[in-house]
Amino acid sequence: MRLALIALATLATVLQPAVARQLRHHLHRQVAPRNEQRAEVSKPPVGPLFAVVSIADQHVSFYDANGLWAQSTVSTGVSGYPTPTGVFTILEKERWHRSNIYSGAPMPFMQRLTWTGVALHEGMVTGHPASHGCIRLPGDFARRLFGVTNAGQRVIVSAEDVFPVNVAHAHLPKPELRAPPPVMDEAANASHGGKSAEPVALGVSAAQAKELGAQAPVNPLEFAKALKAAAETRASAAIQSKKTASVLLGSKSQEAREAERELAVSEEGARKAKVEVEEAASTAAKAQEAEAIQKAAERQSAAAARLSVAQDKLRTATAAAATAEENVRALQRAILDADAGMLSAADQAKEAARRLEPVSIFISRKLGRLYVRQATQHLFDYPITIRDPERPLGTHLFIATKPGHDGASLKWVSLTPPAAVEVKVVHHSRRRANRARIEENGPPAPPFPETASGALDRIEIPKEAERRISELLWTGATLIVSDVGMSGEGRFPMDFMVLTRTRVRDPD
């Protein structure tokens, strides 16, 4: 079997590129499952999921709120095409993807880490560096993993393995619990005939709200959910209001047209009656005989009576036309207000959707600033104070994994990847899996500039920044502290990324 595979691989090198790629992909799928380790991805993760790729050990470890969740052997980049090390996020996922760089090479179950071609994906896994920079995963592991990860989850690629450590520190940001936004109870609103009613808290009846007097505070995630529900309720009310106003506008427009026609008839009647009065007056003025004078007076009196009636009809028709026109204008304004309400609700829903995503915080010693993003959107930044600013902090990732026992605080873990080191590919005997390791005879790896807690000790965050962060902070939130500025390709939306620039090389 092994000789057959070798023969097929040799044949693939002389075939046309497209055929060769298909054959290589088939071979990858045949070989990859042999290299799986602890692929325990059948159990759902608890809380936020994050990963550590160790180049030295050629494996990836996924952690959730309870600790190690799953682990697998990988193959990272070879010399000349090293896998970059640092702190990344999953930028996008694609079930079937082909490389835009390497002649359309298949990258099934692709989870992108950079916009320049580095990703986690299914491929041939040998237990030693073998890729052009990507992180290859065994087939079954890649397929199952694809179903549970989300864009925005953190991945550390490190020269050596890094393990999460529980950390509690006064300088870690804290969430703020707030009363949920009030929402108009639709049933109560309907019972008031569309008139305004007292706002009722989401999930609380009007009687309960009245009895409680105040709403119980909720964490930022529940607040975002309430904000979204409030926006959806407002949007629904605005849509219903527009539908009602549109139906009424049709009937009121018809009434306005009929009132206009009646007004025109009344104006014509008044005009004719006025002419009759004028003619009767002229006839009376010309009459000489008593009998003619009497008849002219009678005609004049009758014409005056008809004019009075016509003028009354004209006044009534004029008022009716004005009322009908005002009704039409009021309904047109109601439709415009409903449109504005839908736009406002859409903006609120968009903000609420953003608030549902974990918040990301980045502190750069180089830039002397703190930056905050959510769902890849820049929210705000502030200058910060760092004690002994000339002394390195190192790079540290802090992740809020679960709520505290009180339900109002967060539990954090920290991960500190090593400073930039050189990794050398070492080939062992054929009976032993190949792996990469830190070069023992090379220069020693520099010590960590600072511990995670030591780095936090030296950082002072402005109170206003703390307040704004606390309104958004819940599980899944991440804080990166680093000596360098943020990395990344600015043409595309992305979360914070920090490169540590570890170099991989072949043996001499």
Residue pairs with C-beta under 8 A, 6 or more apart in sequence:
5 27
5 30
5 31
8 23
8 27
9 23
9 24
9 27
11 23
12 19
12 20
12 23
12 24
12 27
13 20
15 23
17 103
21 103
21 104
21 105
21 106
24 105
25 105
25 106
27 124
28 122
28 123
28 124
29 122
29 139
31 124
31 125
31 126
32 122
32 123
32 124
32 125
32 136
32 137
32 138
32 139
33 138
33 139
33 140
35 73
35 125
35 126
35 127
35 138
36 72
36 73
36 125
36 138
36 140
36 141
37 59
37 71
37 72
37 73
38 70
38 71
38 72
39 70
39 71
39 72
39 138
39 140
39 141
39 144
40 69
40 70
40 71
41 62
41 69
41 70
41 141
41 144
41 145
41 148
42 144
43 69
44 148
45 62
45 64
45 65
45 69
45 148
46 64
46 65
46 66
46 402
47 64
47 65
47 66
47 401
47 402
47 475
47 476
48 64
48 65
48 153
48 358
48 399
48 400
48 401
48 475
48 476
49 62
49 63
49 64
49 69
49 148
49 149
49 150
49 153
50 62
50 63
50 153
50 154
50 155
50 156
50 164
50 399
51 60
51 61
51 62
51 63
51 153
51 154
51 155
51 156
52 60
52 61
52 63
52 155
52 156
52 158
52 161
52 162
52 163
52 415
53 59
53 60
53 74
53 76
53 83
53 135
53 155
53 156
53 157
53 158
54 60
54 61
54 158
54 159
54 160
54 161
54 162
55 76
55 83
55 85
55 129
55 157
55 158
55 159
55 160
55 423
55 436
55 502
55 504
56 159
56 160
56 161
56 423
56 435
56 436
56 437
56 438
57 160
57 161
57 435
57 436
58 73
58 74
58 75
58 76
58 127
58 128
58 129
58 435
58 436
59 71
59 72
59 73
59 74
59 161
60 71
60 72
60 74
60 120
60 135
60 137
61 68
61 70
61 71
61 161
62 68
62 69
62 70
62 71
62 145
63 69
63 164
63 413
64 401
65 401
65 402
65 475
67 164
70 141
70 145
72 125
72 137
72 138
72 141
73 125
73 127
73 138
74 125
74 135
74 136
74 137
75 123
75 124
75 125
75 126
75 127
75 128
75 129
75 130
75 131
75 135
75 136
76 82
76 83
76 129
76 130
76 131
76 133
76 134
76 135
76 136
76 157
76 436
76 504
77 83
77 129
77 131
77 132
77 133
77 134
77 504
78 129
78 130
78 131
78 132
78 425
78 504
78 506
79 129
79 425
79 504
79 505
79 506
81 131
81 132
81 133
82 129
82 133
82 502
82 503
82 504
83 118
83 129
83 131
83 133
83 134
83 135
83 157
83 504
84 114
84 118
84 133
84 157
84 499
84 501
84 502
85 157
85 158
85 159
85 417
85 420
85 499
85 500
85 501
85 502
86 156
86 157
86 395
86 417
86 487
86 497
86 498
86 499
86 500
86 501
87 154
87 155
87 156
87 395
87 397
87 417
87 480
87 482
87 496
87 497
87 498
88 113
88 114
88 118
88 154
88 155
88 156
88 157
88 497
89 113
89 151
89 152
89 153
89 154
89 155
89 494
89 495
89 496
89 497
90 111
90 112
90 113
90 120
90 149
90 150
90 151
90 152
90 153
90 155
91 112
91 113
91 114
91 115
91 151
91 492
91 494
91 495
92 111
92 112
92 151
93 110
93 111
93 112
93 146
93 149
93 151
94 110
94 112
95 108
95 109
95 110
95 146
96 106
96 108
97 106
97 107
97 108
97 110
97 119
97 121
98 104
98 105
98 106
98 107
99 105
99 106
99 107
99 117
100 117
101 117
101 132
102 132
107 119
107 121
107 122
107 123
107 134
108 121
108 122
108 142
109 120
109 121
109 122
109 137
109 142
109 143
109 145
109 146
110 119
110 120
110 121
111 119
111 120
111 121
111 145
111 146
111 149
112 118
112 119
113 119
113 120
113 135
113 155
113 157
114 488
114 489
114 497
115 488
115 489
115 491
115 492
115 494
116 489
117 133
117 134
118 133
118 134
118 135
119 134
119 135
120 134
120 135
120 137
120 142
120 145
120 155
121 134
121 135
121 136
121 137
121 142
122 136
122 137
122 138
122 139
122 142
122 143
123 131
123 134
123 136
123 137
124 130
124 136
125 136
125 137
125 138
126 433
126 434
127 433
127 434
127 435
128 425
128 427
128 433
128 434
128 435
128 436
129 425
129 436
129 504
130 136
135 157
137 145
152 357
152 358
152 375
152 376
152 495
154 397
154 399
154 478
156 162
156 397
156 415
156 417
158 417
158 418
158 500
158 502
159 417
159 418
159 420
159 421
159 423
159 438
159 445
159 502
160 418
160 421
160 438
160 445
162 415
162 416
162 417
162 418
163 415
164 399
164 413
164 414
164 415
165 413
165 414
165 415
165 452
166 411
166 412
166 413
167 398
167 412
167 413
167 414
167 452
167 453
168 411
168 412
169 412
169 453
169 456
169 457
171 456
171 457
171 459
171 460
171 461
172 398
172 410
172 412
172 456
172 479
173 361
173 461
173 466
173 469
173 470
173 473
173 477
173 479
174 409
174 410
174 466
174 470
174 473
175 219
175 220
175 408
175 409
175 410
175 470
175 473
175 474
176 220
176 467
176 470
176 471
176 473
177 217
177 218
177 219
177 408
178 217
178 218
178 220
178 223
178 471
179 201
179 214
179 215
179 216
179 217
179 218
180 201
180 202
180 215
180 218
180 222
180 223
180 226
180 227
181 223
181 226
181 227
181 230
182 199
182 200
182 201
182 230
183 199
183 200
183 201
183 202
183 226
183 229
183 230
183 233
184 196
184 197
184 199
184 200
184 233
184 234
184 237
185 197
185 199
185 200
185 206
186 233
186 236
186 237
188 197
188 198
188 200
188 206
189 195
189 196
189 197
189 237
191 197
194 241
198 206
198 209
200 206
200 209
201 209
201 215
202 226
202 229
202 230
204 212
204 215
209 215
218 226
219 403
219 407
219 408
219 474
220 355
220 470
220 471
220 472
220 473
220 474
221 356
221 474
221 475
223 355
223 471
224 352
224 355
224 356
225 352
225 356
227 348
227 351
227 352
227 355
228 349
228 352
228 353
228 356
230 348
230 352
231 345
231 346
231 348
231 349
231 352
232 345
232 349
234 341
234 344
234 345
234 348
235 341
235 342
235 345
235 346
235 349
237 341
238 338
238 339
238 341
238 342
238 345
239 338
239 342
241 334
241 337
241 338
241 341
242 334
242 335
242 338
242 339
242 342
245 331
245 334
245 335
245 338
246 331
246 335
248 331
249 328
249 331
249 332
249 335
252 324
252 327
252 328
252 331
253 328
255 324
255 327
256 321
256 324
256 325
256 327
256 328
258 324
259 317
259 320
259 321
259 323
259 324
259 325
260 321
260 324
262 317
262 320
262 321
263 314
263 317
263 318
263 320
263 321
265 317
266 310
266 313
266 314
266 316
266 317
266 318
267 314
267 317
269 310
269 313
269 314
270 307
270 310
270 311
270 313
270 314
272 310
273 303
273 306
273 307
273 309
273 310
273 311
274 307
274 310
276 303
276 306
276 307
277 300
277 303
277 304
277 307
279 303
280 296
280 299
280 300
280 302
280 303
280 304
281 300
283 296
283 299
283 300
284 293
284 296
284 297
284 299
284 300
287 293
287 295
287 296
353 375
354 374
354 375
354 377
355 374
355 472
357 374
357 375
358 374
358 400
358 474
358 475
358 476
358 477
358 478
359 372
359 373
359 374
359 469
359 472
359 473
359 474
359 477
359 478
360 372
360 373
360 374
360 477
360 478
360 480
360 495
360 496
361 370
361 371
361 372
361 469
361 477
361 478
361 479
361 480
362 370
362 371
362 372
362 373
362 479
362 480
362 482
362 486
362 496
362 498
363 369
363 370
363 371
363 384
363 459
363 479
363 480
363 481
363 482
364 371
364 482
364 483
364 484
364 485
364 486
365 386
365 389
365 392
365 393
365 481
365 482
365 483
365 484
366 482
366 483
366 484
366 485
367 485
368 383
368 384
368 386
368 389
369 381
369 382
369 383
369 384
370 381
370 382
370 383
370 384
370 461
370 462
370 465
371 378
371 381
371 486
371 496
372 378
372 379
372 380
372 381
372 465
372 468
372 469
372 472
373 379
373 495
373 496
374 472
376 493
376 494
376 495
377 493
379 468
379 472
380 465
380 468
382 461
382 462
382 464
382 465
383 462
384 459
384 460
384 461
384 462
384 465
385 459
385 460
386 393
386 458
386 459
386 460
387 457
387 458
387 459
387 460
388 458
391 449
391 450
392 449
392 450
392 483
393 449
393 450
393 455
393 458
393 459
393 481
393 482
393 483
394 416
394 419
394 448
394 449
394 450
394 455
394 481
394 482
394 483
395 416
395 417
395 419
395 480
395 481
395 482
395 483
395 484
395 498
395 500
396 414
396 415
396 416
396 450
396 452
396 455
396 480
396 481
396 482
397 414
397 415
397 416
397 417
397 478
397 479
397 480
398 412
398 413
398 414
398 452
398 478
398 479
398 480
398 481
399 412
399 413
399 414
399 415
399 476
399 477
399 478
400 410
400 411
400 412
400 473
400 474
400 475
400 476
400 477
400 478
401 410
401 411
401 412
401 413
401 475
402 410
402 411
402 475
403 409
403 410
403 411
403 474
403 475
404 410
404 411
410 473
410 474
410 475
410 477
414 452
414 453
416 448
416 451
416 452
417 500
418 445
418 448
418 500
419 445
419 446
419 447
419 448
419 449
419 500
420 446
420 500
420 501
420 502
420 503
421 438
421 445
421 446
421 502
422 438
422 439
422 442
422 443
422 502
422 503
422 504
422 505
423 436
423 437
423 438
423 439
423 502
423 503
423 504
423 505
424 436
424 437
424 438
424 439
424 442
424 504
424 505
424 506
424 507
425 434
425 436
425 504
425 505
425 506
425 507
426 434
426 435
426 436
426 437
426 507
427 434
427 507
428 434
428 435
436 504
438 445
449 483
450 458
452 481
455 481
456 481
459 481
461 469
480 496
480 498
482 498
484 498
484 499
486 496
486 497
486 498
487 497
487 498
487 499
488 494
488 496
488 497
